[in-house]
Amino acid sequence: MSEKLEPFILFREKAEKLLDSSFAKEMAKPTGVDISWTDEGQIAGHRGPGQESIDAYLLTFRFFILGNESISFKNMGKNFHEGINDQELYKKFEGVRTALNQFLDGDSSFNVQGMISRRQLMEVFIFGDLSHANHRDKRNRYKSWMANEFMAELMKNEFRLIIGTTLIAIAHVDKLCKEAIDRHANI
């Protein structure tokens, strides 16, 4: 098989891992935040994937969002456009990437000293706590957000929804990668 197809094969391997993950299975069920008030104050808890499944998911998820990875959304366009020179699949990929970027650049539900985009929220969670903690400003922002238990649960829920929605885009590109492999395997 052509060396040009390696990113498509790798994308499919990593996408399959995410699509079969316990995180994906939990996100297919009803998720959300449960809030109750007692004499001691408010209690917030969540329905959905636990921290362990999120941590495991993010190990692979990073392949799709880090610009230095050959299968990141940033680099896959080049693989479709220049790698296999398939303009039809490239345009379909660009449609998915554009929709994902519009979603991520849209406002989250939070206004903390200004509206927080979904991308900002995702990056603060990933690079300020879950994957890296060496981004001082993201780490400090994450810690300040988590200081309020009520807000923390709501933000964690939004984070799960953001990375779950990104998985839908990954699944769409996975299908395009399968099509690329089927079309170009004998070239």
C-alpha positions in Angstrom: 0.0 0.0 0.0 1.2 3.5 -0.8 3.1 5.5 1.8 0.7 8.4 1.0 -2.1 6.3 2.6 -0.3 6.0 6.0 -2.0 9.0 7.6 -5.4 7.7 6.5 -4.7 4.3 8.0 -3.4 5.8 11.2 -6.4 8.2 11.4 -8.7 5.2 11.1 -6.8 3.2 13.8 -7.0 6.1 16.3 -10.6 7.0 15.4 -11.7 3.4 15.9 -10.0 3.5 19.3 -12.0 6.6 20.3 -15.3 5.3 18.8 -15.0 2.1 20.8 -13.9 3.8 24.0 -15.8 3.7 27.3 -16.0 7.5 26.9 -18.0 7.2 23.6 -20.2 4.5 25.1 -21.0 6.6 28.1 -21.7 9.7 26.0 -24.2 7.7 24.0 -26.3 7.5 27.2 -28.1 10.5 28.8 -25.5 12.8 30.3 -25.8 16.0 32.4 -25.4 17.7 35.7 -27.6 16.9 38.7 -27.9 19.8 41.2 -29.7 19.6 44.5 -29.9 21.8 47.6 -29.7 20.6 51.1 -29.4 22.3 54.5 -25.6 22.2 54.0 -25.8 23.9 50.6 -25.8 22.9 47.0 -24.6 19.6 45.7 -23.6 19.1 42.1 -22.8 15.7 40.4 -22.7 14.5 36.9 -24.1 11.7 34.7 -21.7 10.5 32.0 -18.2 9.4 31.6 -16.0 9.3 34.7 -12.6 10.9 35.0 -10.7 7.6 34.2 -12.4 7.1 30.9 -11.9 10.8 30.0 -8.2 10.5 30.8 -7.8 7.4 28.7 -9.8 9.0 25.8 -7.6 12.1 25.8 -4.5 10.1 25.3 -5.7 9.3 21.8 -7.8 12.4 21.3 -4.7 14.6 21.3 -3.6 13.0 17.9 -6.5 14.9 16.3 -6.0 18.3 17.9 -2.2 18.7 18.2 -0.8 20.5 15.1 2.4 18.5 15.1 0.6 15.2 14.5 0.2 13.9 10.9 -3.5 13.1 11.5 -4.5 16.3 13.2 -7.4 18.2 11.7 -4.8 20.9 10.9 -2.8 18.4 8.8 -5.3 16.1 7.3 -6.4 18.6 4.7 -2.8 18.5 3.3 -3.0 14.7 3.2 -6.2 14.8 1.2 -5.2 17.7 -1.0 -1.5 17.0 -1.7 -0.9 13.5 -0.4 -3.5 11.7 -2.5 -4.6 14.6 -4.6 -8.3 13.8 -4.3 -10.2 17.1 -4.6 -13.6 15.5 -4.0 -12.5 14.0 -0.6 -10.6 17.2 0.2 -13.7 19.3 -0.2 -15.7 17.0 2.0 -13.0 17.0 4.6 -12.8 20.8 4.5 -16.6 20.9 5.1 -16.2 18.8 8.2 -13.2 20.8 9.4 -15.0 24.1 8.8 -18.1 22.9 10.7 -15.9 21.7 13.6 -14.0 25.0 13.8 -17.2 27.0 13.8 -18.5 24.8 16.6 -15.3 25.1 18.6 -15.0 28.9 18.0 -18.5 29.4 19.1 -19.4 30.6 22.6 -19.7 28.1 25.4 -22.3 28.7 28.1 -19.8 30.6 30.3 -19.0 34.2 30.7 -16.0 34.6 33.0 -14.4 38.0 32.4 -15.8 37.7 28.8 -17.4 34.9 26.8 -15.4 31.7 26.8 -15.3 29.9 23.4 -15.7 26.1 23.4 -12.1 25.9 22.0 -10.8 28.0 24.9 -12.7 25.8 27.4 -11.4 22.6 25.8 -7.8 23.9 25.7 -7.9 25.1 29.3 -9.1 21.6 30.4 -6.6 19.7 28.3 -3.5 21.9 28.6 -4.2 23.3 32.0 -4.9 20.0 33.8 -5.7 16.8 31.9 -2.9 16.4 29.4 -0.3 19.0 30.3 0.0 21.4 33.2 3.0 23.4 32.0 0.8 26.2 30.4 0.8 28.4 33.5 -2.0 30.7 32.4 -4.2 27.8 31.4 -3.4 26.0 34.6 -4.3 29.1 36.7 -7.5 29.6 34.7 -8.5 26.0 35.2 -7.8 26.2 39.0 -9.9 29.4 39.3 -12.8 27.8 37.3 -12.7 24.7 39.5 -12.7 26.7 42.7 -16.6 26.9 42.6 -18.0 23.3 42.8 -21.2 24.3 41.1 -19.5 26.0 38.2 -16.9 23.3 38.0 -19.5 20.5 37.4 -21.2 22.6 34.7 -17.9 23.3 33.0 -16.8 19.7 33.2 -20.1 18.7 31.6 -19.6 21.3 28.8 -16.1 19.9 28.3 -17.4 16.4 27.9 -20.0 17.7 25.4 -17.3 19.5 23.4 -15.0 16.5 23.1 -18.0 14.3 22.4 -19.1 16.6 19.6 -15.6 16.6 18.2 -15.8 12.8 18.1 -18.7 13.1 15.7 -16.4 15.1 13.4 -13.7 12.5 13.8 -16.2 9.8 12.8 -17.1 11.7 9.6 -13.4 12.0 8.7 -12.9 8.4 9.5 -15.4 7.5 6.8 -13.6 9.8 4.3 -10.3 8.1 5.2 -11.9 4.7 4.5 -13.0 6.0 1.1 -9.5 7.4 0.4 -8.0 4.1 1.2 -10.5 2.2 -0.9 -10.0 4.6 -3.9 -6.2 4.9 -3.8 -5.0 1.5 -2.4 -3.8 0.4 -5.9 -2.1 3.6 -6.9 
